[in-house]
């Protein structure tokens, strides 16, 4: 395509985790790419800030998640080598659950079929290995030693560096007001001007509602909080893994204290609905912000229920079934949507970017993305199941 003013091969609307990754994989292959973001990524207005995020490989649901997780891990290793930046720590991830609420049997079976190393542990063994954990005998765990966590802001910054080094352009502080399309072209409207391309990727995260009616995804944005708590030495990085907890108190996830920052913990279930343009209540404006987190720690990890060192607010973008949405626009094949990552998507942002670039350049991807089709939400396809992927990533 001729390099006319404000004209590109591809425009990426939303340069967050997925969009910035896609921008790199497009630009790397010579595609003239413009990334547009309402803020200046990495920033505090999306879902990627407040390091770190879990990365694990053993998944239930559709087997494609395991394939994607393993490929994502490979790509994170590549990006580390290319940028010389430490992005991934294989701390292990300890998934703990009350057996009356959840069983790891199916996840362990999926892991075995995919040759992913996991260990099934009873409560006594959990308490022996990690003495700071206090759980009843009815609890069990699945430990994944090769899993760990990603430094999310570093990851996004690394993809930004690489995308720009390969010639992508990034327009920051530029909200998108509207998008239009016809056969073979897309126009993106902003207060700084209108931008044109042959194709577009829309990865707007919690801001998808602002792009309706052009692209109306069934995505519900919710306010989420995380806190960092002063913790005993047994909860420090190098001695304690990333973790998830499925209990009567709720579904939680967390990380060891990294460099004395405090044990980080968040709640995956619950959350207030948020819409673009509305103020986002700061941490501490609700009693449950600190209260829920502290009560969970006091019950199961009392040595990590010290002074609150920091609190933060971010957003989830839930799809109705908590599975991703990666598909072409219902009317325009040259517009691809990526959203609904539902609090468990960050680890996949490397491979999702690769997938999006393949869909644009080659018209297909070798990965199975059929479970992420928009058509599953059509009337008559049956009830969309409600389930909680253990999040924090």
C-alpha positions in Angstrom: 0.0 0.0 0.0 1.3 3.4 -0.8 2.4 5.4 2.2 -0.2 8.1 1.9 -0.8 10.5 4.8 -2.6 8.8 7.7 -2.8 5.6 5.7 -1.4 2.2 6.8 -1.7 -1.5 6.1 -3.2 -2.2 9.5 -4.4 -0.1 12.4 -4.5 -1.7 15.9 -7.1 0.0 18.1 -6.0 -0.5 21.7 -2.3 -0.9 22.3 -2.5 -2.8 25.5 -1.2 -6.4 26.2 -2.7 -8.0 23.1 -2.6 -5.1 20.8 1.1 -4.2 21.4 2.1 -7.8 20.9 0.2 -7.9 17.6 1.8 -4.7 16.6 5.3 -6.3 17.0 4.4 -9.4 15.0 2.9 -7.4 12.2 5.8 -4.9 12.0 8.4 -7.6 12.2 6.9 -9.0 8.9 7.0 -5.7 7.2 3.4 -4.7 7.7 3.0 -0.9 7.9 1.3 -0.7 11.3 -0.3 2.1 13.4 -1.1 1.4 17.0 -3.6 3.8 18.7 -4.2 4.0 22.4 -6.2 6.3 24.6 -3.3 6.4 27.1 0.5 5.7 27.0 1.1 2.0 27.5 2.1 0.6 29.9 -0.3 2.7 32.0 -2.7 2.5 34.9 -6.0 2.5 33.1 -6.2 -1.1 31.8 -5.6 -4.6 33.0 -1.8 -4.9 32.8 -0.4 -2.7 35.6 0.6 -3.7 39.1 3.1 -6.5 38.4 3.1 -9.5 38.2 0.7 -12.0 36.5 0.5 -15.7 36.7 1.6 -18.0 33.9 0.6 -21.6 34.1 0.0 -24.4 31.6 -2.5 -26.8 33.0 -6.0 -25.7 32.1 -9.5 -27.2 32.0 -12.1 -26.3 29.4 -11.0 -26.6 25.8 -7.6 -28.2 25.2 -6.6 -25.2 23.0 -5.8 -23.3 26.2 -2.9 -25.7 27.0 -1.5 -25.4 23.5 -1.7 -21.6 23.7 -0.1 -21.5 27.1 2.8 -23.6 26.0 3.4 -21.5 22.9 3.0 -18.3 24.9 5.8 -19.5 27.3 8.1 -20.1 24.3 7.4 -16.6 23.0 8.0 -14.9 26.3 11.4 -16.6 26.4 12.1 -15.3 22.9 11.1 -11.7 23.9 13.4 -12.0 27.0 16.3 -12.9 24.7 15.6 -10.2 22.2 15.3 -7.4 24.7 17.7 -8.6 27.5 14.9 -8.1 30.0 13.8 -10.5 32.7 10.1 -11.1 32.1 9.3 -14.6 33.4 10.1 -16.2 36.7 9.4 -20.0 37.1 8.5 -19.8 40.8 6.0 -22.7 40.5 2.2 -22.2 41.0 0.3 -23.8 43.8 -3.4 -24.2 43.1 -5.3 -24.9 46.4 -9.0 -25.8 46.7 -11.5 -26.9 49.2 -12.5 -30.4 47.9 -16.1 -29.7 48.7 -16.0 -26.9 46.1 -13.5 -27.9 43.4 -11.5 -31.0 42.3 -8.3 -30.9 40.4 -8.9 -34.3 38.8 -9.8 -33.0 35.3 -7.0 -30.4 35.2 -4.5 -33.0 36.3 -5.7 -35.4 33.6 -5.5 -32.7 30.9 -2.0 -31.9 32.1 -0.9 -35.6 31.9 -2.3 -35.9 28.4 -0.2 -32.8 27.4 2.9 -34.0 29.3 2.8 -31.1 31.7 4.4 -31.9 35.1 2.0 -31.5 38.0 1.8 -32.8 41.5 -1.4 -33.6 43.5 -0.9 -32.7 47.1 -3.0 -33.3 50.2 -3.3 -30.7 53.0 -0.6 -32.3 55.2 1.9 -32.2 52.4 1.0 -28.6 51.5 1.5 -27.5 55.2 4.8 -29.4 55.3 6.3 -27.8 52.2 4.9 -24.3 52.8 4.6 -23.9 56.6 3.0 -20.5 56.3 -0.2 -22.0 54.8 -2.9 -22.9 57.3 -5.6 -25.1 55.7 -8.0 -27.8 56.9 -7.5 -31.4 56.0 -10.3 -31.4 53.4 -8.2 -29.1 51.2 -6.0 -30.3 48.4 -3.7 -28.8 45.8 -2.2 -29.2 42.3 1.3 -27.9 42.1 2.8 -26.9 38.7 6.6 -26.5 39.1 7.3 -25.1 35.7 4.7 -22.3 36.0 5.3 -19.0 37.6 4.7 -15.3 37.0 5.3 -12.6 34.4 6.3 -9.0 35.0 3.4 -7.6 33.1 4.5 -4.0 32.7 7.9 -5.1 31.6 6.3 -7.4 29.1 4.3 -4.7 27.5 7.2 -2.3 27.5 9.3 -5.0 25.8 6.7 -5.5 23.0 6.5 -1.7 22.6 10.2 -1.5 22.2 10.3 -4.2 19.6 7.3 -3.0 17.7 8.7 0.5 17.3 12.1 -0.9 16.4 10.5 -2.7 13.5 8.8 0.5 12.2 5.4 0.4 13.8 4.0 3.8 14.8 2.3 4.4 18.1 -0.2 7.2 18.7 -0.7 7.7 22.4 -3.2 9.8 24.4 -5.7 9.4 21.5 -9.1 7.9 22.3 -10.9 6.4 19.3 -14.3 8.0 18.7 -15.6 5.7 16.0 -14.6 3.2 13.4 -16.2 2.6 10.0 -15.5 0.0 7.3 -16.4 -1.0 3.8 -15.0 -3.6 1.4 -11.2 -3.6 1.8 -10.8 -0.5 4.0 -11.2 0.8 7.6 -11.3 4.3 8.9 -10.6 5.1 12.5 -11.8 8.5 13.8 -10.0 10.5 16.5 -9.8 14.1 17.6 -6.3 14.2 16.2 -7.5 13.1 12.8 -8.8 10.2 10.8 -6.6 7.2 10.0 -7.1 4.7 7.2 -6.0 1.1 6.6 -6.8 -2.0 4.6 -7.4 -3.9 7.8 -7.8 -3.4 11.6 -7.4 -5.2 14.9 -9.6 -4.1 17.7 -8.3 -5.0 21.2 -9.9 -2.4 23.3 -10.1 -4.3 26.6 -12.5 -2.8 29.1 -13.3 0.0 26.6 -15.1 -2.1 24.0 -18.4 -0.5 24.9 -17.2 2.8 23.6 -16.9 1.3 20.1 -20.5 0.2 19.9 -22.4 -0.1 17.5 -19.6 -0.7 15.1 -18.4 -3.6 17.2 -20.7 -4.7 20.0 -19.0 -7.5 21.9 -20.7 -9.2 24.9 -18.0 -7.9 27.2 -18.7 -6.7 30.8 -15.9 -4.6 32.4 -15.6 -4.9 36.2 -13.6 -3.1 38.8 -11.0 -5.3 40.5 -8.6 -4.6 43.4 -5.3 -6.1 44.5 -3.3 -5.5 47.6 0.3 -6.0 48.8 0.6 -7.1 52.5 3.7 -7.2 54.7 4.6 -10.9 55.0 6.9 -13.1 57.0 10.1 -14.5 55.4 8.5 -17.7 54.4 6.4 -15.8 51.8 9.3 -14.2 50.1 10.1 -14.8 46.4 12.4 -17.8 46.0 10.7 -19.6 48.9 7.0 -19.2 48.1 5.2 -19.9 44.7 2.5 -18.1 42.9 -0.9 -19.4 44.1 -4.6 -19.7 43.7 -7.1 -20.4 46.4 -10.7 -21.7 45.8 -12.5 -21.4 49.2 -15.9 -20.6 50.7 -14.6 -17.1 51.1 -14.2 -16.8 47.3 -11.7 -17.4 44.5 -8.3 -15.7 45.1 -4.9 -15.6 43.5 -1.5 -14.2 44.5 2.2 -14.0 44.4 5.2 -14.1 46.8 6.7 -10.9 48.2 9.1 -9.8 45.5 11.9 -7.6 46.7 10.1 -6.8 49.9 7.1 -5.4 48.1 4.7 -7.5 50.1 2.7 -10.6 49.2 0.3 -9.6 46.4 -3.3 -11.0 46.5 -6.5 -10.3 44.5 -9.9 -11.8 44.3 -10.9 -13.3 41.0 -14.7 -13.6 41.5 -17.1 -10.7 42.2 -16.5 -7.1 41.1 -18.5 -4.0 40.3 -19.6 -3.4 36.7 -17.8 -0.4 35.1 -18.5 1.5 31.9 -16.1 3.6 29.9 -16.3 7.3 31.0 -17.3 6.4 34.5 -15.0 7.2 37.4 -13.2 4.2 38.8 -13.4 4.2 42.6 -9.9 4.1 44.1 -8.6 1.4 46.3 -10.0 1.7 49.8 -13.2 3.4 48.8 -15.1 0.1 49.6 -14.7 -1.7 52.9 -14.3 -5.0 51.1 -11.3 -3.7 49.0 -8.9 -4.4 51.9 -11.4 -6.4 54.0 -11.9 -9.3 51.6 -8.2 -9.7 51.0 -7.2 -9.5 54.6 -9.9 -11.9 55.8 -8.6 -14.5 53.3 -5.0 -14.1 54.4 -6.0 -14.2 58.1 -7.8 -17.5 57.5 -5.2 -19.3 55.4 -1.9 -17.4 55.4 -1.8 -15.4 58.7 1.9 -14.7 58.4 1.1 -12.7 55.3 -1.7 -10.7 56.8 0.5 -7.8 58.0 0.3 -4.2 57.2 -1.2 -3.2 53.9 1.7 -1.8 51.9 -0.1 -0.8 48.8 -3.5 -1.2 47.0 -4.4 -0.8 43.4 -7.4 -0.9 41.1 -7.6 -2.4 37.7 -10.3 -3.9 35.3 -11.4 -7.2 34.1 -13.3 -7.6 30.8 -15.5 -10.6 31.2 -17.1 -12.5 28.4 -20.3 -14.4 29.4 -18.5 -17.7 29.7 -15.1 -16.3 30.7 -13.6 -17.8 27.5 -11.8 -15.4 25.1 -13.2 -13.7 22.0 -10.9 -13.8 19.0 -12.8 -13.6 15.7 -13.5 -11.6 12.6 -16.1 -8.8 12.6 -19.6 -10.3 11.7 -19.7 -8.0 8.6 -16.1 -7.2 7.8 -13.6 -10.0 7.4 -10.7 -7.5 7.4 -11.5 -6.4 11.0 -10.5 -8.7 13.8 -11.7 -8.4 17.4 -9.8 -9.7 20.4 -11.4 -9.3 23.9 -13.2 -10.8 26.8 -10.0 -12.1 28.4 -11.8 -12.4 31.7 -8.9 -12.0 34.2 -6.9 -14.9 32.9 -5.6 -13.7 29.6 -2.4 -11.8 30.2 -0.1 -14.9 30.0 -1.5 -15.5 26.5 -0.9 -12.0 25.2 2.3 -13.1 23.4 0.6 -15.9 21.5 -2.6 -13.9 20.9 -0.5 -11.2 19.2 1.1 -13.8 17.0 -2.4 -15.2 16.2 -3.8 -11.8 15.3 -0.9 -11.0 13.0 -1.3 -14.4 11.3 -5.0 -13.8 10.7 -4.2 -10.4 9.1 -1.2 -11.5 7.0 -2.1 -15.1 6.1 -5.8 -15.1 6.6 -5.5 -18.0 9.0 -3.7 -19.3 12.1 -2.3 -22.7 13.0 -3.8 -22.4 16.5 -7.3 -23.6 17.2 -9.3 -20.5 18.0 -12.7 -22.0 17.2 -13.7 -22.0 20.9 -13.3 -18.2 20.9 -15.7 -17.6 18.0 -18.4 -14.9 18.4 -21.0 -17.3 17.0 -21.2 -19.1 20.3 -23.2 -16.2 21.6 -25.9 -16.5 18.9 -29.4 -17.2 20.0 -30.2 -20.9 19.7 -26.7 -22.1 20.4 -27.6 -23.2 24.0 -26.9 -21.8 27.4 -23.5 -20.2 27.8 -21.9 -21.8 30.8 -20.8 -19.8 33.7 -17.4 -20.8 35.2 -14.4 -19.3 36.9 -11.0 -19.8 35.3 -8.6 -19.2 38.1 -7.3 -15.8 37.3 -4.7 -13.3 38.2 -3.1 -13.4 34.9 
